[in-house]
Amino acid sequence: MNILQKLRNKRTALKLGIGVLAVIALILAISGNWLAGSGTDAPVAVAQAQRGPLLISVTESGTITNKERKLIKSEVEGSTTILYLVPEGANVKKGDLLVELDSSKLQDQKTQQQITVMNCEASFIRARENLAVTISQGESDVAKAELAYKFAQIDLAKYQEGEHPQAIHRADADIEIAGEELKRAADKLDWSRRLEKQGYITRTELQADELAAKRAKTNLDLAESSKRLLIEFTHQRQLDQLRSDVTQAAQALERTKRKVAADRIQAEAELTAKESELKRQKANLEKTENQIAKCRIEAPVDGMVVYATTGQQPMRRTEPLAEGSQVRERQELIYLPTDLAMQVETRIHEASLRKVRVGMPVRVTVDAVPGKIFWGTVSRIGLLPDAQSAWLNPDLKVYTTLVDIKDQDESLRPGMSCHAEIIVEHYQDAVYVPVQSVVQVAGSPVVYIPGKDHPIMTPIKIGLDNNRMVRVIEGLVEGQSVLLSPPLDRSAVAVDAAARDIPATLPALAAPAVAQSQPAQQPNAMPFDMAKMRQMTPEQQREAFQKLTPEQREQLMKQFGGRRRPREPGQGRPPQ
């Protein structure tokens, strides 16, 4: 069923295309005068140069909008749903509710954010108390290490200045006492020997005195050995130990100070991080609360409600605002006009942009107000092409233009469709011809005047055009006839004397000139170079097709009639 429907649609489109071509051919036949040209019997369409008032204007469709208005946008992040929407056209006062957006998700997010903030507050308090404990513990550790270092220094000084000299003195005293005891034992032994010889003491008593003398000698040797050990070994060992204790205490003090500083820095960093996190979570909570508040949009000023979707251009039309619709962040919702001043928002094609200037008068007609003309002036022309239009069609470049309407009429409403005719120039007395009769040869405009045997190429100087008529400044006079379909074959054109200085450069699609002695072009030969045609833009193809003579057009139709219906170049793909 779908295939049959598609076939019917294609047949309908084909019939419609054939009908349009027939109507165009009929209009050309009626609008022109038919003369014989190029020595053949084929009729040629001509037009006469006319003199009179000529209006040069650019007409574009547009939309009526308020000149001074307050724009209401959605400031809620992401996509939300409209729960309430004030009716369009309602008159509201400042503070009245315009739009209420769904805030259920934001309410849940607020609850979760409040829990997060409380956890962050607890972490922050814990980090703050931990810093205080770290500082106190560090001070205690440093004081303890300093005391240990001080004690080590005192022990070293005590040994060097007290204990060691005292030990040396004690050793000297022991040596001296042992020496005296040895001397007394030796004297007693000497007397005991004398007495024993005389028989006053026994042999046993003498042996006891000899043993006492040996004991005294041994004690003296031990005292001297103890002093030598004290000086050579014990003193050095004790001195090195005490010096090492002082060094170790100093290093321990330094390590303690560094560790205390590192612990404090870490505790401070943790406190700073917890504080920053707490502030960030509080900011998120405040942002969420602010987003919830923005779900209720109230009127900032008094005015009449106009939906932003009303009167949009067709290419950027979006879904009309309604309760239940989805809106995104920064989407325009409502306009609140602040006065009755109106303006027209239109878009000018890049081809007409060179004609339009700020301050030019504009004649505005509104479809809803028939028979009435409103006047205004161009107030602003966009510096860059409209982004939305360029995105939808990269080949289309239009510039947003605003027109201020001078009259304040209550019949005008925002969103009304209108036509803005920008008055570029208004000549009271000008000579003009149809734009299709003028072609460019070697970069200069020329027209072809019917001659006795051949069309005569005549250079002219032109001014502005209104897409229908072009003003002729020099080269033609009123009533002079020009060809509406200038020939492309240079060999069949007699050049006027005034045009002999123009270089003999033919348009890209023109066939090369042939000598008079060569035979005429065969009926089935191509009237132009197909390779060059494929390299041309659609605009150049359309212009070249319009310049074809009736014979060349008929030849082109015969050439492609067996394969497909010929289309005007530029209206699709060129013939292959």
ZAMARGU-4260 file (C-alpha; in steps of 0.2 Angstrom, whole numbers, plus 5000, padded with zeros to 4 digits):
<rodrens>
0) 5000/5000/5000 | 5014/5012/5004 | 5023/5008/4987 | 5007/5012/4978 | 5005/5028/4988
5) 5023/5033/4984 | 5020/5030/4965 | 5005/5041/4965 | 5015/5055/4974 | 5029/5054/4961
10) 5016/5055/4947 | 5007/5070/4955 | 5024/5079/4957 | 5029/5075/4939 | 5012/5082/4932
15) 5014/5097/4944 | 5032/5100/4937 | 5026/5099/4919 | 5012/5111/4923 | 5023/5124/4930
20) 5035/5123/4915 | 5020/5126/4904 | 5014/5141/4914 | 5032/5149/4913 | 5033/5146/4894
25) 5016/5154/4892 | 5020/5169/4903 | 5036/5172/4893 | 5026/5171/4877 | 5014/5184/4883
30) 5025/5196/4891 | 5038/5198/4877 | 5037/5204/4859 | 5042/5191/4847 | 5054/5196/4833
35) 5064/5186/4820 | 5082/5185/4825 | 5099/5177/4819 | 5093/5176/4801 | 5081/5161/4806
40) 5062/5159/4808 | 5063/5156/4827 | 5055/5170/4837 | 5065/5179/4850 | 5058/5188/4866
45) 5062/5206/4868 | 5058/5220/4880 | 5058/5239/4878 | 5068/5251/4889 | 5056/5261/4899
50) 5058/5278/4908 | 5048/5283/4923 | 5048/5281/4942 | 5058/5266/4948 | 5058/5260/4966
55) 5073/5250/4972 | 5068/5240/4988 | 5071/5224/4997 | 5056/5215/5003 | 5057/5201/5017
60) 5044/5193/5028 | 5045/5196/5047 | 5036/5196/5063 | 5030/5210/5074 | 5038/5210/5091
65) 5038/5223/5106 | 5053/5235/5105 | 5054/5237/5124 | 5051/5221/5133 | 5056/5212/5149
70) 5063/5194/5144 | 5059/5180/5156 | 5070/5165/5155 | 5071/5148/5165 | 5086/5149/5177
75) 5084/5131/5183 | 5098/5120/5178 | 5094/5105/5167 | 5077/5101/5160 | 5061/5104/5171
80) 5043/5103/5168 | 5030/5117/5169 | 5017/5114/5183 | 5008/5131/5181 | 5008/5144/5167
85) 4999/5160/5167 | 4988/5162/5151 | 4995/5171/5137 | 4988/5189/5135 | 4984/5191/5153
90) 4989/5207/5161 | 4999/5204/5177 | 5006/5215/5191 | 5023/5215/5198 | 5026/5200/5209
95) 5012/5190/5201 | 5016/5171/5198 | 5020/5168/5180 | 5027/5151/5179 | 5030/5137/5192
100) 5042/5123/5188 | 5043/5106/5195 | 5055/5106/5210 | 5052/5089/5217 | 5069/5083/5212
105) 5077/5098/5219 | 5068/5096/5236 | 5076/5078/5237 | 5092/5085/5233 | 5091/5098/5246
110) 5087/5085/5259 | 5102/5075/5254 | 5113/5090/5254 | 5108/5095/5271 | 5114/5078/5277
115) 5130/5080/5268 | 5132/5097/5276 | 5130/5090/5294 | 5143/5077/5291 | 5155/5090/5284
120) 5152/5100/5300 | 5156/5085/5311 | 5172/5082/5301 | 5177/5100/5302 | 5175/5100/5321
125) 5185/5084/5323 | 5199/5091/5312 | 5199/5107/5323 | 5200/5098/5339 | 5213/5086/5332
130) 5224/5102/5327 | 5223/5108/5345 | 5228/5091/5352 | 5242/5090/5340 | 5249/5107/5345
135) 5248/5102/5364 | 5256/5085/5361 | 5270/5093/5350 | 5274/5106/5364 | 5276/5092/5377
140) 5287/5082/5366 | 5298/5096/5362 | 5300/5101/5380 | 5304/5083/5385 | 5317/5082/5371
145) 5325/5099/5376 | 5326/5093/5394 | 5335/5077/5389 | 5347/5087/5379 | 5350/5098/5394
150) 5353/5083/5406 | 5366/5076/5393 | 5376/5092/5393 | 5375/5093/5412 | 5381/5075/5414
155) 5396/5078/5402 | 5401/5094/5411 | 5399/5085/5428 | 5410/5071/5423 | 5423/5082/5415
160) 5424/5095/5429 | 5419/5084/5444 | 5419/5065/5443 | 5435/5062/5433 | 5446/5074/5444
165) 5439/5066/5460 | 5443/5049/5453 | 5461/5054/5449 | 5463/5062/5467 | 5456/5046/5475
170) 5468/5035/5465 | 5483/5046/5470 | 5477/5045/5488 | 5476/5026/5487 | 5494/5025/5480
175) 5501/5037/5493 | 5492/5027/5507 | 5498/5010/5500 | 5516/5017/5499 | 5516/5023/5517
180) 5509/5006/5522 | 5523/4997/5512 | 5536/5008/5520 | 5529/5004/5537 | 5528/4986/5534
185) 5546/4986/5527 | 5553/4995/5543 | 5543/4983/5554 | 5550/4968/5544 | 5568/4975/5546
190) 5566/4976/5565 | 5557/4959/5566 | 5572/4951/5557 | 5584/4959/5570 | 5574/4954/5584
195) 5572/4936/5578 | 5591/4935/5576 | 5593/4940/5594 | 5579/4928/5599 | 5566/4940/5605
200) 5553/4935/5593 | 5548/4918/5585 | 5550/4913/5567 | 5531/4913/5565 | 5530/4932/5570
205) 5544/4936/5558 | 5534/4927/5544 | 5519/4937/5548 | 5528/4953/5546 | 5535/4947/5530
210) 5517/4943/5524 | 5511/4960/5529 | 5526/4968/5519 | 5521/4958/5504 | 5503/4963/5506
215) 5507/4982/5507 | 5518/4980/5491 | 5503/4972/5482 | 5491/4985/5487 | 5503/4999/5481
220) 5504/4990/5464 | 5485/4988/5463 | 5483/5007/5467 | 5495/5012/5453 | 5487/5000/5441
225) 5469/5006/5445 | 5475/5024/5442 | 5483/5019/5425 | 5467/5010/5420 | 5457/5025/5425
230) 5467/5037/5415 | 5470/5026/5399 | 5453/5017/5398 | 5439/5021/5409 | 5440/5040/5407
235) 5440/5039/5388 | 5426/5027/5387 | 5415/5037/5399 | 5419/5054/5390 | 5415/5046/5373
240) 5398/5039/5380 | 5393/5056/5388 | 5398/5066/5372 | 5388/5053/5362 | 5373/5055/5374
245) 5374/5074/5371 | 5374/5072/5352 | 5360/5059/5352 | 5349/5071/5363 | 5352/5085/5351
250) 5347/5075/5336 | 5332/5068/5345 | 5327/5086/5349 | 5329/5091/5331 | 5318/5076/5326
255) 5305/5080/5338 | 5304/5098/5332 | 5302/5092/5314 | 5289/5079/5318 | 5279/5091/5328
260) 5280/5104/5314 | 5275/5091/5301 | 5260/5084/5312 | 5254/5102/5314 | 5255/5106/5296
265) 5246/5090/5292 | 5233/5094/5305 | 5231/5112/5298 | 5230/5105/5281 | 5216/5093/5286
270) 5207/5107/5295 | 5208/5118/5279 | 5202/5104/5268 | 5187/5100/5280 | 5183/5119/5281
275) 5184/5121/5262 | 5173/5105/5260 | 5161/5112/5272 | 5160/5129/5263 | 5158/5120/5246
280) 5143/5109/5253 | 5135/5124/5261 | 5137/5133/5244 | 5129/5118/5235 | 5115/5118/5248
285) 5112/5137/5246 | 5113/5134/5227 | 5099/5121/5228 | 5088/5132/5239 | 5091/5146/5226
290) 5086/5134/5212 | 5070/5129/5221 | 5066/5148/5223 | 5069/5150/5205 | 5056/5137/5201
295) 5043/5151/5205 | 5045/5164/5192 | 5036/5180/5196 | 5033/5196/5186 | 5047/5209/5188
300) 5036/5223/5181 | 5018/5226/5176 | 5013/5220/5158 | 5004/5209/5146 | 5010/5191/5145
305) 5017/5186/5128 | 5024/5168/5126 | 5042/5168/5118 | 5036/5154/5106 | 5023/5166/5099
310) 5028/5172/5082 | 5044/5163/5080 | 5052/5160/5063 | 5048/5144/5055 | 5065/5137/5055
315) 5067/5140/5074 | 5050/5136/5079 | 5049/5125/5095 | 5035/5117/5105 | 5022/5130/5111
320) 5023/5133/5130 | 5010/5124/5140 | 5008/5116/5157 | 5017/5099/5156 | 5030/5105/5143
325) 5049/5103/5146 | 5059/5118/5147 | 5078/5119/5148 | 5090/5131/5156 | 5091/5149/5148
330) 5076/5145/5137 | 5066/5160/5134 | 5048/5158/5141 | 5039/5175/5142 | 5040/5193/5136
335) 5033/5207/5146 | 5031/5222/5135 | 5034/5238/5144 | 5026/5250/5131 | 5016/5250/5115
340) 5031/5253/5104 | 5033/5239/5091 | 5047/5233/5079 | 5049/5221/5065 | 5061/5206/5066
345) 5066/5200/5049 | 5081/5192/5040 | 5089/5199/5025 | 5098/5187/5013 | 5117/5190/5010
350) 5114/5195/4992 | 5103/5210/4997 | 5114/5215/5012 | 5124/5227/5002 | 5109/5237/4998
355) 5103/5239/5016 | 5109/5252/5028 | 5104/5258/5045 | 5091/5272/5045 | 5083/5267/5028
360) 5064/5270/5028 | 5054/5254/5028 | 5036/5251/5023 | 5027/5238/5033 | 5011/5229/5029
365) 5003/5217/5042 | 4993/5202/5036 | 4981/5205/5051 | 4978/5223/5047 | 4974/5224/5028
370) 4974/5240/5019 | 4985/5249/5032 | 5003/5254/5029 | 5015/5257/5044 | 5031/5266/5042
375) 5048/5263/5051 | 5066/5264/5049 | 5080/5251/5050 | 5088/5251/5067 | 5100/5237/5068
380) 5108/5225/5055 | 5116/5209/5062 | 5135/5208/5060 | 5135/5189/5058 | 5123/5177/5050
385) 5109/5170/5060 | 5116/5155/5068 | 5100/5145/5069 | 5097/5147/5050 | 5115/5143/5046
390) 5114/5127/5057 | 5098/5121/5048 | 5105/5126/5031 | 5124/5129/5029 | 5121/5137/5012
395) 5109/5150/5018 | 5116/5166/5025 | 5103/5178/5032 | 5106/5192/5044 | 5094/5197/5058
400) 5087/5215/5055 | 5076/5225/5066 | 5065/5239/5060 | 5057/5252/5072 | 5039/5256/5068
405) 5035/5274/5071 | 5017/5273/5073 | 5010/5266/5090 | 4994/5257/5084 | 4984/5246/5096
410) 4979/5235/5082 | 4997/5228/5081 | 5000/5213/5092 | 5016/5203/5095 | 5018/5188/5084
415) 5009/5195/5069 | 5016/5191/5052 | 5021/5205/5041 | 5031/5211/5026 | 5044/5224/5027
420) 5049/5233/5011 | 5065/5242/5014 | 5066/5257/5002 | 5084/5258/4996 | 5081/5271/4982
425) 5067/5280/4974 | 5071/5287/4957 | 5058/5299/4950 | 5064/5298/4932 | 5075/5283/4927
430) 5078/5271/4912 | 5076/5253/4917 | 5076/5236/4908 | 5072/5218/4915 | 5087/5211/4924
435) 5087/5195/4914 | 5091/5206/4898 | 5108/5211/4906 | 5123/5200/4905 | 5141/5201/4910
440) 5155/5201/4896 | 5173/5202/4902 | 5166/5209/4918 | 5156/5223/4910 | 5137/5224/4909
445) 5130/5223/4891 | 5113/5221/4883 | 5109/5214/4865 | 5099/5225/4854 | 5090/5216/4839
450) 5099/5220/4823 | 5094/5218/4805 | 5104/5202/4803 | 5112/5199/4820 | 5109/5205/4838
455) 5120/5219/4842 | 5130/5219/4859 | 5129/5236/4867 | 5139/5240/4883 | 5129/5249/4897
460) 5131/5257/4914 | 5119/5250/4927 | 5114/5255/4944 | 5104/5246/4957 | 5090/5233/4954
465) 5075/5227/4963 | 5077/5209/4957 | 5065/5213/4943 | 5071/5229/4935 | 5088/5236/4934
470) 5092/5255/4932 | 5102/5259/4916 | 5113/5275/4919 | 5121/5275/4902 | 5120/5266/4885
475) 5101/5265/4882 | 5087/5277/4879 | 5068/5275/4882 | 5059/5264/4870 | 5075/5255/4864
480) 5072/5236/4862 | 5083/5223/4871 | 5084/5204/4870 | 5076/5195/4885 | 5087/5180/4881
485) 5104/5186/4875 | 5113/5174/4864 | 5128/5164/4869 | 5136/5161/4852 | 5148/5175/4849
490) 5149/5171/4830 | 5131/5176/4827 | 5133/5193/4836 | 5137/5209/4827 | 5147/5220/4840
495) 5142/5238/4840 | 5156/5251/4837 | 5155/5257/4855 | 5159/5239/4861 | 5174/5235/4850
500) 5185/5239/4865 | 5178/5225/4876 | 5189/5209/4876 | 5182/5195/4866 | 5179/5184/4881
505) 5164/5173/4880 | 5154/5166/4895 | 5160/5150/4902 | 5146/5140/4894 | 5147/5149/4877
510) 5153/5138/4862 | 5169/5143/4853 | 5167/5155/4838 | 5168/5147/4821 | 5174/5154/4805
515) 5161/5159/4792 | 5168/5146/4780 | 5164/5132/4792 | 5148/5123/4791 | 5134/5128/4803
520) 5132/5119/4819 | 5124/5103/4818 | 5106/5102/4826 | 5111/5088/4837 | 5127/5096/4843
525) 5128/5102/4861 | 5125/5121/4862 | 5138/5122/4877 | 5153/5113/4885 | 5146/5100/4897
530) 5163/5098/4906 | 5163/5117/4910 | 5145/5116/4915 | 5149/5103/4929 | 5162/5114/4936
535) 5150/5129/4938 | 5140/5133/4953 | 5121/5131/4953 | 5119/5150/4951 | 5131/5151/4936
540) 5121/5136/4928 | 5105/5145/4931 | 5111/5161/4923 | 5119/5151/4908 | 5102/5142/4905
545) 5093/5158/4905 | 5104/5165/4892 | 5101/5151/4880 | 5092/5155/4864 | 5075/5146/4860
550) 5085/5136/4847 | 5098/5130/4860 | 5085/5127/4873 | 5075/5116/4860 | 5091/5107/4856
555) 5095/5104/4874 | 5077/5097/4877 | 5079/5085/4862 | 5096/5080/4869 | 5090/5074/4886
560) 5072/5071/4881 | 5075/5052/4879 | 5082/5050/4896 | 5074/5062/4908 | 5065/5078/4908
565) 5077/5093/4908 | 5078/5104/4923 | 5084/5121/4924 | 5102/5121/4930 | 5104/5125/4948
570) 5087/5116/4952 | 5095/5100/4957 | 5110/5090/4949 | 5116/5096/4932 | 5112/5085/4917
575) 5125/5071/4915
</rodrens>
